[in-house]
Amino acid sequence: KLEMPVTTLYSKIHNYEKHLIKKHTSLIRFHLLGYNKICYILIKSTPLKIQLREFLQQQNCINSLFQINFGYDFLLEGYFRNEKEAQELLEKIKHDYAADAQMISVIEEIKREEFEADENNLLW
């Protein structure tokens, strides 16, 4: 129980939606939709970095795409129906964009989207 009026709570949430909350979303159990292969791909690109980035942004199988450092340019999280689909994307990245790419398969998802700030730092 928050012990504050509903109007105050609504006002705070509305303000957070403007400045703090990026988007409201649902976490899907992709395996129930037939997407049984989750993997991450690390990519070191070439002079075709801009074209590669545009290509990756258009791929529906890519859930998240990050620009990273430490010798790599991109990290992507992808959901695929099977190993073959994942390998096809990996080979396309390597062949069409002359990029060095390494796939890391997820064997078991142990924890996801459960970040909790220290209760002393809550915004309420």
Accessible surface in RSA format (square Angstrom, percent):
REM  Atomic radii and reference values for relative SASA: ProtOr
REM  Chains: A
REM  Algorithm: Lee & Richards
REM  Probe-radius: 1.40
REM  Slices: 20
REM RES _ NUM      All-atoms   Total-Side   Main-Chain    Non-polar    All polar
REM                ABS   REL    ABS   REL    ABS   REL    ABS   REL    ABS   REL
RES LYS A   1   226.89 110.7 142.65  87.5  84.24 200.6  98.54  88.7 128.35 136.7
RES LEU A   2    92.19  51.3  69.91  50.0  22.29  56.0  72.64  51.0  19.55  52.6
RES GLU A   3   149.86  86.0 111.12  84.1  38.73  92.2  39.70  76.8 110.15  89.9
RES MET A   4    50.57  26.2  24.82  16.4  25.76  61.3  29.94  25.5  20.63  27.3
RES PRO A   5    87.45  63.7  74.59  68.0  12.86  46.7  86.86  71.7   0.59   3.7
RES VAL A   6   120.30  79.2 115.76 104.8   4.54  10.9 116.13 100.9   4.17  11.3
RES THR A   7   107.01  76.1 100.33 101.7   6.68  15.9  85.44 114.8  21.57  32.6
RES THR A   8    52.60  37.4  47.80  48.5   4.80  11.4  33.71  45.3  18.89  28.6
RES LEU A   9    46.18  25.7  46.18  33.0   0.00   0.0  46.18  32.4   0.00   0.0
RES TYR A  10   147.67  68.9 144.71  82.3   2.96   7.7 110.39  83.0  37.28  46.0
RES SER A  11    65.24  55.1  59.57  79.5   5.67  13.1  25.96  55.3  39.28  55.0
RES LYS A  12    62.74  30.6  59.62  36.6   3.12   7.4  24.90  22.4  37.84  40.3
RES ILE A  13    64.98  37.0  64.90  48.4   0.07   0.2  64.98  46.8   0.00   0.0
RES HIS A  14    80.30  43.9  79.52  55.3   0.78   2.0  59.05  60.9  21.24  24.7
RES ASN A  15    73.41  50.6  72.18  69.8   1.23   3.0  16.09  38.7  57.32  55.4
RES TYR A  16    36.08  16.8  35.83  20.4   0.25   0.6  31.04  23.3   5.03   6.2
RES GLU A  17    74.47  42.8  56.41  42.7  18.06  43.0  18.75  36.3  55.72  45.5
RES LYS A  18   136.96  66.8 100.20  61.5  36.76  87.5  57.35  51.6  79.61  84.8
RES HIS A  19   145.97  79.8 106.10  73.7  39.87 102.0  79.81  82.2  66.16  77.0
RES LEU A  20   106.26  59.2  82.29  58.9  23.98  60.3  84.32  59.2  21.95  59.1
RES ILE A  21    60.50  34.4  44.33  33.0  16.18  39.0  48.92  35.2  11.58  31.4
RES LYS A  22   195.21  95.2 158.00  96.9  37.21  88.6 109.27  98.4  85.94  91.5
RES LYS A  23   147.75  72.1 124.52  76.4  23.23  55.3  76.31  68.7  71.43  76.1
RES HIS A  24   132.18  72.2 104.17  72.4  28.01  71.7  84.49  87.1  47.69  55.5
RES THR A  25    98.53  70.1  58.99  59.8  39.55  94.2  46.26  62.1  52.28  79.0
RES SER A  26    86.12  72.8  67.42  90.0  18.70  43.1  32.52  69.3  53.60  75.1
RES LEU A  27   111.81  62.3  81.11  58.0  30.71  77.2  82.62  58.0  29.19  78.6
RES ILE A  28    88.60  50.4  68.74  51.2  19.86  47.9  71.91  51.8  16.69  45.3
RES ARG A  29   168.86  70.9 158.97  81.0   9.89  23.6  40.39  55.2 128.48  77.9
RES PHE A  30    54.25  27.1  51.28  31.8   2.97   7.7  51.28  31.1   2.97   8.5
RES HIS A  31   106.21  58.0  93.01  64.6  13.20  33.8  61.80  63.7  44.41  51.7
RES LEU A  32   126.36  70.4  93.77  67.1  32.59  81.9  96.91  68.1  29.45  79.2
RES LEU A  33   111.29  62.0  88.44  63.3  22.85  57.4  94.84  66.6  16.45  44.3
RES GLY A  34    31.00  38.2   0.00   N/A  31.00  38.2  26.33  72.3   4.67  10.4
RES TYR A  35    57.91  27.0  56.05  31.9   1.86   4.9  27.95  21.0  29.97  36.9
RES ASN A  36   105.29  72.6  74.05  71.6  31.24  75.2  28.45  68.5  76.84  74.3
RES LYS A  37    26.81  13.1  25.44  15.6   1.37   3.3  17.63  15.9   9.18   9.8
RES ILE A  38    33.34  19.0  31.66  23.6   1.68   4.0  31.66  22.8   1.68   4.5
RES CYS A  39     0.00   0.0   0.00   0.0   0.00   0.0   0.00   0.0   0.00   0.0
RES TYR A  40    60.86  28.4  60.86  34.6   0.00   0.0  39.34  29.6  21.51  26.5
RES ILE A  41     0.00   0.0   0.00   0.0   0.00   0.0   0.00   0.0   0.00   0.0
RES LEU A  42    32.51  18.1  32.51  23.3   0.00   0.0  32.51  22.8   0.00   0.0
RES ILE A  43     0.00   0.0   0.00   0.0   0.00   0.0   0.00   0.0   0.00   0.0
RES LYS A  44    81.85  39.9  80.56  49.4   1.29   3.1  31.09  28.0  50.76  54.1
RES SER A  45    24.88  21.0   1.84   2.5  23.04  53.1   0.89   1.9  23.99  33.6
RES THR A  46    41.64  29.6  27.68  28.1  13.96  33.3  35.45  47.6   6.19   9.4
RES PRO A  47   134.17  97.8  99.13  90.4  35.04 127.4 112.17  92.6  22.00 136.8
RES LEU A  48    67.53  37.6  67.29  48.1   0.24   0.6  67.53  47.4   0.00   0.0
RES LYS A  49    70.86  34.6  70.86  43.5   0.00   0.0  41.10  37.0  29.75  31.7
RES ILE A  50   125.45  71.4 124.17  92.5   1.28   3.1 125.23  90.2   0.23   0.6
RES GLN A  51    88.05  49.2  84.85  62.0   3.20   7.6  37.00  78.8  51.05  38.7
RES LEU A  52     0.37   0.2   0.37   0.3   0.00   0.0   0.37   0.3   0.00   0.0
RES ARG A  53   101.93  42.8 101.93  52.0   0.00   0.0  21.32  29.1  80.61  48.9
RES GLU A  54    91.00  52.2  89.58  67.8   1.42   3.4  30.28  58.6  60.72  49.6
RES PHE A  55    23.39  11.7  19.12  11.8   4.27  11.1  22.85  13.9   0.54   1.6
RES LEU A  56     1.16   0.6   0.00   0.0   1.16   2.9   0.00   0.0   1.16   3.1
RES GLN A  57   114.77  64.2  80.04  58.5  34.73  82.7  27.31  58.1  87.47  66.3
RES GLN A  58   134.79  75.4 108.67  79.4  26.12  62.2  40.34  85.9  94.45  71.6
RES GLN A  59    48.25  27.0  41.15  30.1   7.10  16.9   1.25   2.7  47.01  35.7
RES ASN A  60   157.15 108.4 121.60 117.5  35.55  85.6  38.84  93.5 118.31 114.4
RES CYS A  61    38.14  28.8  27.58  30.8  10.56  24.8  23.34  59.1  14.80  16.0
RES ILE A  62    22.41  12.8   4.72   3.5  17.69  42.6   4.72   3.4  17.69  48.0
RES ASN A  63    79.58  54.9  47.72  46.1  31.86  76.7   8.71  21.0  70.87  68.5
RES SER A  64    32.85  27.8  26.00  34.7   6.85  15.8  11.97  25.5  20.88  29.3
RES LEU A  65    51.38  28.6  21.68  15.5  29.70  74.7  21.68  15.2  29.70  79.9
RES PHE A  66    97.61  48.8  93.09  57.7   4.52  11.8  97.61  59.2   0.00   0.0
RES GLN A  67   112.24  62.8  79.56  58.1  32.68  77.8  23.65  50.3  88.59  67.2
RES ILE A  68    53.39  30.4  33.84  25.2  19.56  47.1  42.67  30.7  10.72  29.1
RES ASN A  69    97.66  67.3  89.38  86.4   8.27  19.9  36.78  88.5  60.87  58.8
RES PHE A  70   185.94  93.0 155.69  96.4  30.24  78.7 167.93 101.8  18.01  51.5
RES GLY A  71    59.35  73.2   0.00   N/A  59.35  73.2  40.04 109.9  19.31  43.2
RES TYR A  72    53.72  25.1  48.46  27.6   5.27  13.7  27.31  20.5  26.41  32.6
RES ASP A  73    31.55  22.1  31.02  30.9   0.53   1.3   0.74   1.7  30.81  30.7
RES PHE A  74     2.09   1.0   2.09   1.3   0.00   0.0   2.09   1.3   0.00   0.0
RES LEU A  75    42.30  23.6  42.30  30.3   0.00   0.0  42.30  29.7   0.00   0.0
RES LEU A  76     0.00   0.0   0.00   0.0   0.00   0.0   0.00   0.0   0.00   0.0
RES GLU A  77     4.28   2.5   4.28   3.2   0.00   0.0   1.42   2.7   2.86   2.3
RES GLY A  78     0.00   0.0   0.00   N/A   0.00   0.0   0.00   0.0   0.00   0.0
RES TYR A  79    14.77   6.9  14.52   8.3   0.25   0.7   9.40   7.1   5.37   6.6
RES PHE A  80     3.64   1.8   3.53   2.2   0.11   0.3   3.64   2.2   0.00   0.0
RES ARG A  81   123.09  51.7 115.48  58.9   7.61  18.1  34.11  46.6  88.98  53.9
RES ASN A  82    70.87  48.9  65.76  63.6   5.10  12.3  32.62  78.5  38.24  37.0
RES GLU A  83    83.74  48.1  79.13  59.9   4.61  11.0  56.02 108.4  27.72  22.6
RES LYS A  84   140.88  68.7 133.58  82.0   7.31  17.4 103.47  93.1  37.41  39.9
RES GLU A  85    55.90  32.1  51.33  38.8   4.57  10.9  25.58  49.5  30.32  24.8
RES ALA A  86     0.00   0.0   0.00   0.0   0.00   0.0   0.00   0.0   0.00   0.0
RES GLN A  87    66.20  37.0  66.00  48.2   0.20   0.5  30.05  64.0  36.15  27.4
RES GLU A  88    90.86  52.2  81.68  61.8   9.18  21.8  46.24  89.4  44.62  36.4
RES LEU A  89    14.55   8.1  10.08   7.2   4.48  11.3  13.72   9.6   0.84   2.3
RES LEU A  90    10.76   6.0  10.76   7.7   0.00   0.0  10.76   7.6   0.00   0.0
RES GLU A  91    90.98  52.2  90.53  68.5   0.45   1.1  45.21  87.5  45.77  37.4
RES LYS A  92    91.54  44.7  85.11  52.2   6.43  15.3  55.59  50.0  35.95  38.3
RES ILE A  93     0.00   0.0   0.00   0.0   0.00   0.0   0.00   0.0   0.00   0.0
RES LYS A  94    78.60  38.3  69.79  42.8   8.82  21.0  30.75  27.7  47.85  51.0
RES HIS A  95   153.91  84.1 128.80  89.5  25.10  64.2 100.65 103.7  53.26  62.0
RES ASP A  96    61.32  43.0  37.70  37.5  23.62  55.8  18.48  43.5  42.84  42.7
RES TYR A  97    34.66  16.2  34.32  19.5   0.34   0.9  10.82   8.1  23.83  29.4
RES ALA A  98    64.68  59.5  47.05  72.6  17.64  40.1  55.18  77.7   9.50  25.2
RES ALA A  99     7.11   6.5   0.00   0.0   7.11  16.2   1.20   1.7   5.91  15.7
RES ASP A 100    84.96  59.5  76.84  76.5   8.12  19.2  30.45  71.7  54.51  54.4
RES ALA A 101     6.68   6.1   0.00   0.0   6.68  15.2   0.84   1.2   5.85  15.5
RES GLN A 102    95.58  53.4  91.94  67.2   3.63   8.7  29.37  62.5  66.20  50.2
RES MET A 103    34.32  17.8   9.31   6.2  25.00  59.5   9.31   7.9  25.00  33.1
RES ILE A 104    81.56  46.4  78.21  58.3   3.35   8.1  81.56  58.7   0.00   0.0
RES SER A 105    53.32  45.1  34.40  45.9  18.92  43.6  23.46  50.0  29.87  41.8
RES VAL A 106    47.88  31.5  25.35  22.9  22.53  54.3  29.44  25.6  18.44  50.0
RES ILE A 107   175.25  99.7 138.65 103.3  36.60  88.2 143.67 103.5  31.59  85.7
RES GLU A 108   125.94  72.3 105.87  80.1  20.07  47.8  35.99  69.6  89.95  73.4
RES GLU A 109    88.82  51.0  59.06  44.7  29.76  70.9  27.04  52.3  61.78  50.4
RES ILE A 110   153.83  87.5 119.63  89.1  34.20  82.4 123.45  88.9  30.38  82.4
RES LYS A 111   142.75  69.6 114.24  70.1  28.51  67.9  64.50  58.1  78.25  83.3
RES ARG A 112    63.46  26.6  50.05  25.5  13.41  31.9  28.84  39.4  34.63  21.0
RES GLU A 113   123.37  70.8  83.07  62.8  40.30  96.0  20.07  38.8 103.30  84.3
RES GLU A 114    98.62  56.6  83.90  63.5  14.72  35.0  28.59  55.3  70.03  57.2
RES PHE A 115   184.65  92.4 151.51  93.8  33.14  86.2 159.53  96.7  25.12  71.9
RES GLU A 116   151.76  87.1 124.05  93.8  27.71  66.0  45.40  87.8 106.36  86.8
RES ALA A 117    46.70  42.9  29.46  45.5  17.24  39.2  32.83  46.2  13.87  36.8
RES ASP A 118    81.15  56.8  63.03  62.7  18.13  42.9  29.76  70.0  51.40  51.3
RES GLU A 119   140.68  80.8 122.87  93.0  17.82  42.4  37.08  71.7 103.61  84.6
RES ASN A 120   130.86  90.2  96.07  92.8  34.80  83.8  28.97  69.7 101.89  98.5
RES ASN A 121   103.58  71.4  84.34  81.5  19.24  46.3  22.87  55.1  80.71  78.0
RES LEU A 122   101.96  56.8  78.07  55.9  23.89  60.1  79.43  55.8  22.53  60.6
RES LEU A 123    97.39  54.2  79.64  57.0  17.75  44.6  84.60  59.4  12.79  34.4
RES TRP A 124   121.87  48.9  78.70  38.1  43.17 101.4  69.62  37.1  52.26  84.8
END  Absolute sums over single chains surface
CHAIN  1 A     9829.3       7997.5       1831.8       5419.3       4410.0
END  Absolute sums over all chains
TOTAL          9829.3       7997.5       1831.8       5419.3       4410.0
